Amino acid sequence: MSIASGFIAGQYYPSGSLVHRADPRVKLLLVIIFVLAVFLVKNFTGFAIVVVLLGLFVYLSRLPVILTLKGVRPLLFVLAITLLIHLWVGGGLRTGIFVDLRLILLVVGASFLTLTSTPVELTDAIESLLSPLKRIGVPSHELAMMMTIALRFIPALSTEADKIIKAQTARGARFDSKNPLARARSFIPILVPLFVSVFRRADELAEAMEARAYRGGEGRTRMHNLKMRSGDWVSFVVVIILLAGMVWVGRLPIF
């Protein structure tokens, strides 16, 4: 199985939908609020409402359902271990399923941010939201650039890891052991070439930025300045109301 095929973090899927054209600052804030709201849900009914909201978002974003669920595939091992731990320590099957559902919804919900926003939009959004911190000396542009680059490196590095695994497999390495410890040890030889690839890509990126005369955010202009429209405000308020309703139902003493 291709490891890279399971990672959607950092990937962008253009569809020209209303969600794609929305202000990235609104999307970033809503994702943060969504993550906090999911942690406040205490019953399965609340999770059912979360699934409905995510389905509505997928429809409005014109995203393939299969693509939005791909991010869960790399977590299957973690989900299984989490469930087993809760069964072992006495948390119970219900608690284990509850924790797994929360993790799945968080991953799927957070992935919408990169699927519907370009790297430039994310950088501008993060910088704009951090701009008030400039008054106390926080380099908002540099922080935004670092976070965006790190996010965009995820699919590139997963692809590189997939290539290394295929090369090691061709040389007789085994990565399909059913023993978790043996399987973990088998991935150790991948780390060295992967770290080498990381540093090589970082050098290439630094040289490309220097060749384009990049000198940070000081005096930097933009082709498109972020501007909130009436539709962005309305969308923000509507989603906040829906999330508040989800949290309210999710904290009721029901199933």
ABEGO torsion letter per residue (X at the ends): XBAAAABABGBBBBAGBAAAABBAAAAAAAAAAAAAAAAABABAAAAAAAAAAAAAAAAAAGBBAAAAAAAAAAAAAAAAAAAAAAAAAGAEAAAAAAAAAAAAAAAAAAAAAAAABBAAAAAAAAAAAAAAAAAAGBBAAAAAAAAAAAAAAAAAAAAAAAAAAAAAAAAGBBAABABAAAAAAAAAAAAAAAAAAAAAAAAAAAAAAAAAGBAEABGBBBABBBBBBAAAAAAAAAAAAAAAAAAAAAABBBX
